[in-house]
Structures are given as C-alpha cells and as structure tokens.
Amino acid sequence: MSVLADTCGWIEWLADGPLTDHYGPSLDYLAGLLVPTCLQFELYNWAKRGRGEPVALQAIAFTDRLGRLAPSPWPLV
C-alpha cells in the first residue's frame, strides 16, 4: 500500500502544528510513503519563505530520506 500526504500534512508535521496527530500516522508509514517532486517544490518554497534556504534544503533532504520519490508527470516551470 502506498501513502501520499499533501503539502499541508507535511507542513503540519514538520512545524508540529495543531493537526500533527492527524497527519502523523500517514507520514509514519515509511514503507509506502510517496513523495512527489511537486510536493518537494511546494514544501521548499514554504520553508524558504518562513525560515530561509538552509532550512528549506534540510526539509527537502528529510523528505528524500523518509519516502520514495515520485517524479511529477509535468515540468515545474
């Protein structure tokens, strides 16, 4: 089984927001966690805007380690 959490879920989980308990179980299922590249793009932009580029790059590296990368079928231009 594969699990796909949206960007809002990742943001809640990384920021330890009020919905962390709701999204946490999905992100804890590491064996089937899919991480689309478009999600990484959105997450990078969110983290860079709020915390700066070093933290944004760490967030992307974190998603790479946790899940299986799923390339987007369209270019991000």
Helices and strands as residue ranges (DSSP letters): E 3-4, H 7-14, H 20-27, G 30-32, E 33-36, H 37-51, H 53-66, E 68-70
